[in-house]
Amino acid sequence: MPIQLHESLQAAEEEKALPTVLAYNRIDGPGSSLDLSEFQQTFWKLSDNYDMDDPTCKWTENLPRTVGITIDTGTRIEAHPFDEDLIGVKSVEYETEVTAHPGKVTPVRENWLLKIMEIFNLSGVKFVLQNLREGIQSSGLGGSSTATIGVCILANELAGQPFSKIQLISLASRIEQGFGVSITGTQEQSNVIFGGVTDYVWFPWGKPGNPGTGYGESQRYELVAPVDYGLLEDRMAIFHTGHPRLSSEVNQTWRNALLTEEGYRLHSQKLKVAYEFREGLRLQKWGHVFDSVEKYRNIRIKLCEGYMENSWDLLGRACNFNSTIFPLGAGGGGGVLLFSPDPESLEELRADLKGMYKEIPFKILFNGHEIHNMKL
């Protein structure tokens, strides 16, 4: 029998306490794209030493990894009462709405979030999605993945938490890619679940010697404590190029390059650069962070020049102020991360860009999501 939510949500609406999930975006950097399944599986190999307590994580230097930095943009997802025999999803920003009878959701692209609700056997509920900040669609911050995993979290809560955190990550990633919404890995979804400034070392089939579901797993390390978030915020900024992104085309180009000898060689260089980025953040060696961003971006350009679409001017201006840039997500327009080891230099660059590019202000958050009003 479906989990009927109509009456309980009506009562929650009268009390102005609708079940809600706030799912937050992330900043990526060196290591991004290594979370895609092809890259996890291509570069992962058994180690002769799994020293999980080693803070340097030197044993992971040649394993695929990604660092995620949670920020205070993202998506609000509310559960509203709906027709008892229906489920629905409404996006405020995109002005779209899809509905269906549970058990009759066709597996097409526009129904990807509706299918998640059906998987959890819900009925009599509509999920309403709205960005926490206006005007940052297609900004390379993982928006579609944030929405997907946010819907998974809310549906899981309403269904009594039948799935584990790792299963939710797998569900969100597989649905989003399988339905053709975007080419995605597991970084954005993982960061919404776990949050903070986190290093994810990927185990695509689970950790060796540990029982699991086979959905994949990550070994996670906190790189920057909340007390030091300000040090990182002072050295980072995000500006939007004002152009749409070409994420699918860029990601597909990188995937195709993996199948060539030269592309494989270039992709394999990302592993150590991502490790250098990790260590730069952990040790607060800002010059190392700068160098790793430069190296990783240059590898990406060799693999796909379109990655820098609409970002070349920003790079030239950053170079004049002891700063560097990193187009976020797949690149190809959208949001661009600015980084400088020197906060004063970044402020000078910010002043130079004023009036030319739109800044997306942010704060780093410890939690990747928040759950509210879940007592039904």
RAHU-V574925 format. One line per field, one symbol per residue. burial: # if it has 16 or more other C-alpha atoms within 10 Angstrom, else .. Layout:
# RAHU-V574925
burial->???
This chain:
# RAHU-V574925
burial->...###.###.#....#####################.###.##............#..#######################...#####......#..#.#..#...#.######################...########################...#.###############.###########################.......####.#####....#..#.#########.########.###.##....##.###.#############.#.#.##########.##..##.######..##.##..#######################.###.##..#....###...######.......
